[in-house]
Every structure is written in C-alpha cells, then in structure tokens.
Amino acid sequence: MSTTNVTPGDRRVALLFPGQGAQHPRMAAGLHGWVPAFTMVMEEAFALLGEQGEDLRAEWLAADPSDLFDDVTRSQPLLYAVGYALGRAVLELGVEPVALLGHSVGEMVAATLADVLSFADGIRLMRDRVAQYADTPPGGMLAVAASADEVAPFLTGCATGDPVIAAVNAPQQTLVAGGRSELAELTRKLRAHGHTCMAARARQAFHSPLVADAAERSLNAWQAVPLCAPTRRVYSVHARSPLGPDLATDPRFWAMQPTATVHFWPMLDRLLAEEDVLLVEAGPGQGLTTLARRHPAVRSGRSAVLPLLPARPDGAEADRAHWHAAVAGLTAEL
C-alpha cells in the first residue's frame, strides 16, 4: 500500500472534481487496496449501498462493463464515491485546500468535503437519485467546440426535450443536453455549419428540463438530510459564487442542480482571479485539467494544474504511477 505523506508549506491548493461524462471502466481502481484512505472510502460506499453495492463494485472493477455503465444507476454513485475517495486521500497527505470546485455531481463531492453533508448521507442521496432518474425520458449530452453564444441560435425550441445549454466549460467548449432525437438533429445542424461536436458519455439529459420531474421528486430526500454551512470554500458552478450558508442549507438548491446549467468556466475564472493556486483534479481522467490549462492564469504560470490520474484508462500500474507523480508534484509545490 502507498502511505506517502506530504508536509504542507506555502503553496495553495484547490481541488477540482469532475462530473458526468468523466467516468470510465475501472476508474481509479488501481488505487484500491493500495492507497489506504481511498480504499477505506470506497469500501464504505459499497457497504452503504447495500445489495446495490456489490453490483456496483463488480461494474466498477469490470474490464468490460455493461452498456449501463454510463447510466445514472452506475455513473453517478461511482463518480461521487471515487471523487470523494480521492479528495479524502489528498487531505490525508496533509494538504488543506483553499478552494473546492466541482463540475455537476462534482459539486456534491465538494460539498461533502466541505462538511455541508456527510458522506453517508451523500450515498443515501445517490441511492435516491438512481431511483428517481433511472426512468427519465431518453436523453443525452453533446459537447460542442463553440461558445455558448455561438450555440444558442441553434437552440430555438421550447418543448421539454429540446436541447439547452447544459454547461459552459470553456470559452469554446459548450455542453448541450436534450432528448436523443432532438440532439441527433442538433448535431446534424451544427456540423452543417462547420461546428465540431461529440456525444458525451451520458444516458440522461442532465442539466436540462427533461429531468425536472425527477429533480422535484428528489426534494423529499434532500429535505431529510442535515445540511450545514461549508467549512471549506466551495466555488459553486450553480450559484455562480462561493457557496454561502443560506444556499448550502437549502434542500431545493441541491435537489434542482441536475436541471441547472453548470457554469464551470466562469467559476474557474473567478477562483483564479482571487487565488494563485495549484489546481489538483481529483477524479477520473483529465477533462478538467485540459480545460484549466487553457486559462490565462495557468498559461502564464501564475497557477498550475496537476491531475491525480491518467488521461485515459491504462491499467492499475498507470493509476499508481500517476498517483506517485501527483504526490511528488504536491511535495514539490508545497
């Protein structure tokens, strides 16, 4: 097992947590049984999930998972557990982040690390999310290499399944969500006008009105959970500001997040305007790392980016090698 410790210093660290679309088979599985803090959290998650936990563990560890891996029933609880497990592992190194920034379900990870809710309650809410969102109308998400303003003229409909802006990820990177047939038509139109677009890994139209009914049904579960003011600074992609106690303790704010636009780039921009930091991506892949590297504060060297895991699945040894390199990077920066 890896038991490396880091001695904190003067360099300030911010943690980034990815959301839907970042998942991949065996994400971070190479750290299981090897990094104690990560292993402990994952085992706790599977235990809290009860009978579903063993199925989810098997799906997580499978080299060739089922077609449902990108479905809310698999991806959401796994992204939440893996993100939180990586965050706890970083904290166990002795790192105290000055900021937390999560994308989509990553904001729930950030809130848990900021003590807004407990991990046990977070897993219970994930179980409820699975139940409420599994039968939402067929939908998906589409990544477009264009600004939100450039995409907006193509989003002319007002029906429930019509595509909407789901996330503003970068000045030229926009995520759209909607019904499957509507997204197929939108893809055709965008490509005809020279825009590059690619389907994101999602079987539900998160951050669109298509999941509004499920979000409303989830409110009861959120109302049953104790919510507290954050103990760490969370830059909220939904509030478009640092998370204050009023919103942090508002069940509706959390329940309705899956229907709301993710303003990742504006909040990254605000964070990097207020802090010169080492941005550590605590999640599968390097999607947020790639976005953050485009920011002027990172390009100029005022801030830096450090992913914990490989950009794409490459086996247990690659997970461990990247973890070791990240720990070494944290040690050097701290």
C-alpha positions as CSV (number, residue, x, y, z in Angstrom):
1,M,0.0,0.0,0.0
2,S,1.1,3.6,-0.6
3,T,1.5,5.5,2.6
4,T,3.3,8.6,1.4
5,N,2.9,11.8,3.5
6,V,3.2,15.4,2.3
7,T,4.4,18.2,4.6
8,P,2.3,21.3,4.0
9,G,4.0,24.5,3.1
10,D,3.1,27.8,1.4
11,R,1.7,26.8,-1.9
12,R,-2.1,27.0,-2.0
13,V,-4.1,24.1,-3.5
14,A,-7.6,24.0,-5.0
15,L,-9.3,20.7,-5.7
16,L,-11.3,20.1,-8.9
17,F,-14.0,17.3,-9.1
18,P,-15.3,16.2,-12.5
19,G,-18.9,15.1,-13.2
20,Q,-21.0,13.1,-15.6
21,G,-19.0,12.1,-18.7
22,A,-15.7,11.7,-16.9
23,Q,-16.5,8.1,-15.9
24,H,-14.7,5.2,-17.5
25,P,-14.3,1.5,-16.6
26,R,-12.0,0.8,-13.6
27,M,-11.6,4.5,-12.9
28,A,-9.0,4.9,-10.1
29,A,-9.3,1.1,-9.4
30,G,-5.5,0.8,-9.3
31,L,-5.5,2.8,-6.1
32,H,-8.0,0.4,-4.4
33,G,-6.1,-1.8,-1.9
34,W,-3.0,0.4,-2.4
35,V,-3.9,3.9,-1.1
36,P,-5.5,3.4,2.4
37,A,-7.7,6.5,2.5
38,F,-9.0,5.8,-1.0
39,T,-9.7,2.2,-0.2
40,M,-11.5,2.9,3.1
41,V,-13.9,5.4,1.4
42,M,-14.7,3.1,-1.5
43,E,-15.4,0.2,0.9
44,E,-17.6,2.4,3.0
45,A,-19.5,3.4,-0.2
46,F,-20.2,-0.1,-1.3
47,A,-21.3,-1.1,2.3
48,L,-23.7,1.9,2.5
49,L,-25.2,0.9,-0.9
50,G,-26.2,-2.5,0.5
51,E,-27.2,-5.0,-2.1
52,Q,-26.6,-2.5,-4.9
53,G,-23.1,-2.1,-3.6
54,E,-21.8,-5.5,-4.7
55,D,-23.3,-5.0,-8.2
56,L,-21.7,-1.5,-8.4
57,R,-18.3,-2.9,-7.2
58,A,-18.4,-5.6,-9.9
59,E,-19.3,-3.0,-12.6
60,W,-16.5,-0.7,-11.4
61,L,-13.9,-3.4,-11.5
62,A,-15.0,-5.0,-14.7
63,A,-12.6,-4.5,-17.7
64,D,-15.7,-4.6,-20.0
65,P,-18.7,-3.3,-18.0
66,S,-22.3,-3.4,-19.2
67,D,-24.0,-1.0,-21.5
68,L,-25.4,0.7,-18.4
69,F,-22.1,1.9,-17.2
70,D,-22.8,5.5,-18.4
71,D,-26.3,5.4,-17.0
72,V,-27.2,7.3,-13.8
73,T,-27.6,4.0,-12.0
74,R,-23.8,3.3,-12.3
75,S,-22.0,6.5,-13.2
76,Q,-23.4,8.9,-10.6
77,P,-22.8,6.9,-7.4
78,L,-19.3,5.8,-8.8
79,L,-18.3,9.4,-9.7
80,Y,-19.4,10.6,-6.3
81,A,-17.6,7.8,-4.4
82,V,-14.4,8.0,-6.4
83,G,-14.3,11.8,-6.3
84,Y,-14.8,11.8,-2.5
85,A,-12.3,9.0,-2.0
86,L,-9.6,10.9,-4.0
87,G,-10.4,14.1,-2.1
88,R,-10.0,12.3,1.3
89,A,-6.8,10.7,0.1
90,V,-5.4,14.2,-0.7
91,L,-6.4,15.5,2.7
92,E,-4.7,12.5,4.3
93,L,-1.5,13.7,2.7
94,G,-1.7,16.8,4.9
95,V,-3.0,19.1,2.1
96,E,-5.6,21.7,3.2
97,P,-7.2,23.1,0.1
98,V,-8.1,26.8,0.0
99,A,-10.9,26.1,-2.5
100,L,-13.1,23.3,-3.9
101,L,-14.7,23.4,-7.4
102,G,-16.9,20.6,-8.7
103,H,-18.5,20.1,-12.1
104,S,-22.0,18.7,-12.0
105,V,-22.1,15.9,-9.4
106,G,-18.6,17.0,-8.5
107,E,-20.2,19.9,-6.7
108,M,-21.8,17.4,-4.4
109,V,-18.4,15.9,-3.8
110,A,-17.0,19.3,-3.0
111,A,-19.9,20.0,-0.6
112,T,-19.3,16.7,1.2
113,L,-15.6,17.5,1.7
114,A,-16.7,20.9,3.0
115,D,-18.9,19.2,5.6
116,V,-22.2,20.5,4.1
117,L,-23.4,16.9,4.3
118,S,-21.9,13.6,5.5
119,F,-20.6,11.0,3.1
120,A,-23.2,8.5,4.4
121,D,-26.0,10.9,3.7
122,G,-24.5,11.6,0.3
123,I,-24.6,7.9,-0.6
124,R,-28.2,7.7,0.6
125,L,-29.0,10.6,-1.7
126,M,-27.2,8.8,-4.6
127,R,-29.4,5.8,-4.0
128,D,-32.4,8.1,-4.2
129,R,-31.0,9.8,-7.4
130,V,-30.7,6.4,-9.0
131,A,-34.3,5.6,-8.2
132,Q,-35.7,9.0,-9.4
133,Y,-33.6,9.4,-12.5
134,A,-33.4,5.9,-13.9
135,D,-36.7,6.3,-15.8
136,T,-36.3,9.8,-17.1
137,P,-37.1,10.3,-20.8
138,P,-34.4,9.1,-23.2
139,G,-31.8,11.8,-23.5
140,G,-28.1,12.6,-23.6
141,M,-25.5,15.3,-23.8
142,L,-23.4,16.8,-26.6
143,A,-20.0,18.5,-26.4
144,V,-19.7,21.4,-28.9
145,A,-16.4,23.1,-29.8
146,A,-18.0,26.6,-29.8
147,S,-19.1,29.3,-27.3
148,A,-22.5,29.3,-25.7
149,D,-23.3,32.4,-27.7
150,E,-22.5,30.6,-30.9
151,V,-24.5,27.5,-30.0
152,A,-27.6,29.5,-28.7
153,P,-29.1,30.4,-32.1
154,F,-29.4,26.6,-32.9
155,L,-31.5,26.1,-29.7
156,T,-34.7,27.6,-30.9
157,G,-37.3,25.2,-29.5
158,C,-39.3,25.4,-26.3
159,A,-40.5,21.8,-25.9
160,T,-39.3,19.8,-22.9
161,G,-36.9,17.6,-24.9
162,D,-35.4,20.4,-27.0
163,P,-31.7,20.9,-26.3
164,V,-30.5,23.6,-23.9
165,I,-27.1,24.8,-22.7
166,A,-26.1,22.3,-20.0
167,A,-22.6,23.5,-19.2
168,V,-20.2,26.4,-20.0
169,N,-16.9,24.5,-19.8
170,A,-14.6,26.9,-21.6
171,P,-14.9,29.9,-24.0
172,Q,-15.0,27.5,-26.9
173,Q,-16.4,24.4,-25.2
174,T,-20.1,24.1,-24.5
175,L,-22.2,21.2,-23.4
176,V,-25.8,20.8,-24.6
177,A,-28.4,18.4,-23.2
178,G,-31.8,17.2,-24.5
179,G,-33.8,14.4,-25.9
180,R,-31.9,11.8,-28.1
181,S,-33.7,12.5,-31.3
182,E,-33.5,16.3,-30.8
183,L,-29.8,16.0,-30.1
184,A,-29.3,14.0,-33.3
185,E,-31.0,16.7,-35.3
186,L,-29.0,19.4,-33.5
187,T,-25.7,17.5,-34.3
188,R,-26.6,17.5,-38.0
189,K,-27.3,21.2,-38.0
190,L,-24.2,22.1,-36.1
191,R,-21.9,20.0,-38.3
192,A,-23.5,21.5,-41.4
193,H,-22.4,24.9,-40.1
194,G,-18.9,23.7,-39.5
195,H,-19.0,23.1,-35.8
196,T,-17.3,20.1,-34.2
197,C,-19.4,18.2,-31.8
198,M,-19.2,14.8,-30.0
199,A,-21.7,12.9,-27.8
200,A,-20.8,13.0,-24.1
201,R,-21.0,9.8,-22.0
202,A,-24.5,10.2,-20.6
203,R,-27.7,8.3,-21.0
204,Q,-29.8,11.0,-19.3
205,A,-30.2,14.7,-20.3
206,F,-28.7,16.2,-17.1
207,H,-28.9,19.9,-16.7
208,S,-32.0,20.2,-18.8
209,P,-35.8,20.4,-18.2
210,L,-36.0,16.8,-19.3
211,V,-35.0,15.7,-15.8
212,A,-37.1,18.4,-13.9
213,D,-39.7,15.9,-12.7
214,A,-37.1,13.6,-11.2
215,A,-35.4,16.6,-9.6
216,E,-38.7,17.6,-7.9
217,R,-39.2,14.1,-6.7
218,S,-35.7,14.1,-5.1
219,L,-36.6,17.1,-3.0
220,N,-38.0,14.9,-0.2
221,A,-34.7,13.0,0.2
222,W,-32.8,16.3,0.4
223,Q,-35.2,17.7,3.0
224,A,-34.5,14.6,5.2
225,V,-30.7,15.3,5.2
226,P,-29.0,17.6,7.7
227,L,-27.2,20.4,5.8
228,C,-24.6,22.6,7.3
229,A,-22.7,25.8,6.4
230,P,-19.5,24.9,4.5
231,T,-16.2,24.6,6.4
232,R,-14.1,25.0,3.3
233,R,-14.6,27.4,0.4
234,V,-16.7,25.9,-2.4
235,Y,-16.9,27.8,-5.7
236,S,-20.4,26.8,-6.8
237,V,-21.0,26.3,-10.5
238,H,-24.7,26.6,-9.9
239,A,-24.8,29.6,-7.6
240,R,-22.0,31.3,-9.7
241,S,-20.4,32.4,-6.4
242,P,-18.7,30.9,-3.4
243,L,-21.2,28.9,-1.5
244,G,-22.7,30.7,1.5
245,P,-24.6,29.2,4.4
246,D,-28.1,30.1,3.1
247,L,-27.7,28.2,-0.2
248,A,-25.6,25.4,1.4
249,T,-28.5,24.6,3.8
250,D,-31.3,24.9,1.2
251,P,-32.6,21.5,0.1
252,R,-34.1,22.9,-3.1
253,F,-30.8,24.3,-4.3
254,W,-29.3,20.9,-4.2
255,A,-32.3,18.9,-5.4
256,M,-32.7,21.1,-8.5
257,Q,-29.0,21.2,-9.5
258,P,-29.4,18.4,-12.1
259,T,-31.7,20.7,-14.1
260,A,-29.5,23.8,-14.0
261,T,-26.7,25.0,-16.2
262,V,-23.1,24.2,-15.0
263,H,-21.1,27.5,-15.1
264,F,-17.7,25.8,-14.8
265,W,-15.5,28.3,-16.7
266,P,-16.9,31.4,-15.0
267,M,-16.3,29.9,-11.6
268,L,-12.8,28.7,-12.6
269,D,-12.2,32.2,-13.8
270,R,-13.3,33.7,-10.5
271,L,-11.3,31.3,-8.5
272,L,-8.1,32.1,-10.5
273,A,-8.7,35.8,-10.3
274,E,-8.9,35.5,-6.5
275,E,-6.2,32.9,-5.9
276,D,-2.9,31.8,-7.5
277,V,-3.2,28.0,-6.9
278,L,-2.2,24.5,-7.8
279,L,-5.3,23.1,-9.3
280,V,-5.5,19.4,-8.5
281,E,-8.0,17.3,-10.4
282,A,-9.4,14.7,-8.1
283,G,-11.3,12.4,-10.4
284,P,-11.1,10.1,-13.3
285,G,-9.4,11.3,-16.5
286,Q,-8.0,14.8,-17.1
287,G,-11.0,16.6,-18.6
288,L,-11.0,19.5,-16.1
289,T,-7.2,19.6,-16.3
290,T,-7.4,20.1,-20.1
291,L,-9.9,22.9,-19.6
292,A,-7.9,24.6,-16.9
293,R,-4.7,24.6,-18.9
294,R,-6.4,26.9,-21.4
295,H,-6.9,29.6,-18.7
296,P,-4.6,32.6,-18.9
297,A,-3.6,32.3,-15.3
298,V,-2.3,28.8,-16.0
299,R,-0.8,29.6,-19.3
300,S,1.1,32.5,-17.7
301,G,2.4,30.3,-14.9
302,R,0.7,32.1,-12.1
303,S,-1.3,29.0,-11.4
304,A,-0.7,25.3,-12.3
305,V,-2.6,22.1,-12.8
306,L,-1.9,18.6,-11.5
307,P,-4.1,15.6,-12.3
308,L,-4.1,12.7,-10.0
309,L,-4.9,10.0,-12.6
310,P,-4.1,9.2,-16.2
311,A,-6.0,11.0,-19.1
312,R,-7.5,7.6,-20.2
313,P,-7.8,4.1,-18.8
314,D,-4.4,2.4,-18.8
315,G,-4.4,-0.2,-16.0
316,A,-3.6,-0.3,-12.3
317,E,0.1,0.5,-12.8
318,A,-0.7,3.7,-14.6
319,D,-3.1,4.7,-11.9
320,R,-0.4,4.2,-9.3
321,A,2.3,5.9,-11.3
322,H,0.2,9.0,-11.8
323,W,-0.7,9.0,-8.1
324,H,3.0,8.8,-7.2
325,A,3.8,11.6,-9.7
326,A,1.0,13.7,-8.2
327,V,2.2,13.2,-4.7
328,A,5.7,14.2,-5.8
329,G,4.3,17.2,-7.5
330,L,2.4,18.2,-4.4
331,T,5.5,17.8,-2.4
332,A,7.5,20.0,-4.7
333,E,4.8,22.7,-4.8
334,L,4.2,22.6,-1.1
